[in-house]
Amino acid sequence: MRRPLIIGLAAAVAGGLPAGASARPQDPVSRVAAHKLNGRIAFQANVGPLPQVFTIEPNGTGLREVTHVPSKDPGAENPIWSPNGTTIAFDAAAGKGVNIFTASGGMPPAQVPLSVGAFNGDPAYSADGTQISFDQDIGPAAPTVHGIFIANADGSNARRVTTGIRTTQAFDTQSQWSPDGTRLAFMSVKNSKQAAVFVVNVDGTGLKRLTPWSLDAGNPDWSPDGREILYNPYWDPHPGKFSNVFSMTPDGRHRTQLTHTHTHVPGCSHSHPPGHPTAPRSFSFASRPSARTAAAWICTR
């Protein structure tokens, strides 16, 4: 497999955000999600101290701020497109906790009514758009609560799929649905230097670790045909190591490096060229060349 060709700069920050926006010097652009139908890229970028959700065309034009949530931790983060390209789900502060919201058609964001606790985030849609997965993380005071859940897209029938390792540093997050809707890939964090990519059936069976804990891997995402999972090693800072984009098969074999940068790559997701709805030909990712700048990219394989 040849190295990827970077074909377009999608979004740059600091100078690229709307007038009045200012990026803080930490993770100014991250969580990039390209949509296969409408072509736009959703991402989060800091406006003042906290992030908001934006969209942009793959050629860098048409930057649009989607959310204007109050400046309350965590801001608006972890955006993901619905399969039909009409809705963006994300998480934001809700009451004394955090919950999932959806934004669609220029309407104000609406909270998804989940009934499984007060700290729900990092949503992902199933391929048919009928279900979502999300994580629950109350914090170190209640480690047995952490885990991945699924629910109907309207918030009903929420139920647990995984439970994180029962320590104060551990949690499960970053769930992504397989294209056939039968499995989830997700990141399980053990501590500040160890994490791994897992897969699990949506009924909670078949849990399998795909990467070594020492690789500190995260940000999993399935290829459209389900034959590959993208991920980043070194999710936390590791001296002399760089978080490039890798691919592997869903059983954890055939790990292949796709990018060769010397910057931090905080996220990756597959995108789809027009006319090829199932071909894993391209992917998007965010990179951070310095403490004050970052960019989102589209690559071809």
GIDACOR-V142180 format. One record per run of one state. SS is the DSSP state (hx for helix, st for strand, lp for the rest). FROM is the first residue (numbers start at 1). TO is the last residue. If there is no record, write none. Layout:
ss=SS from=FROM to=TO
ss=SS from=FROM to=TO
This chain:
ss=lp from=1 to=4
ss=st from=5 to=12
ss=lp from=13 to=28
ss=st from=29 to=34
ss=lp from=35 to=40
ss=st from=41 to=47
ss=lp from=48 to=49
ss=st from=50 to=56
ss=lp from=57 to=63
ss=st from=64 to=65
ss=lp from=66 to=74
ss=st from=75 to=75
ss=lp from=76 to=76
ss=st from=77 to=81
ss=lp from=82 to=86
ss=st from=87 to=94
ss=lp from=95 to=96
ss=st from=97 to=104
ss=lp from=105 to=109
ss=st from=110 to=111
ss=lp from=112 to=118
ss=st from=119 to=125
ss=lp from=126 to=130
ss=st from=131 to=136
ss=lp from=137 to=139
ss=hx from=140 to=145
ss=lp from=146 to=146
ss=st from=147 to=152
ss=lp from=153 to=158
ss=st from=159 to=160
ss=lp from=161 to=170
ss=st from=171 to=177
ss=lp from=178 to=182
ss=st from=183 to=191
ss=lp from=192 to=193
ss=st from=194 to=201
ss=lp from=202 to=207
ss=st from=208 to=209
ss=lp from=210 to=212
ss=hx from=213 to=215
ss=lp from=216 to=217
ss=st from=218 to=222
ss=lp from=223 to=228
ss=st from=229 to=232
ss=lp from=233 to=244
ss=st from=245 to=248
ss=lp from=249 to=255
ss=st from=256 to=257
ss=lp from=258 to=263
ss=st from=264 to=271
ss=lp from=272 to=281
ss=st from=282 to=288
ss=lp from=289 to=294
ss=st from=295 to=300
ss=lp from=301 to=301
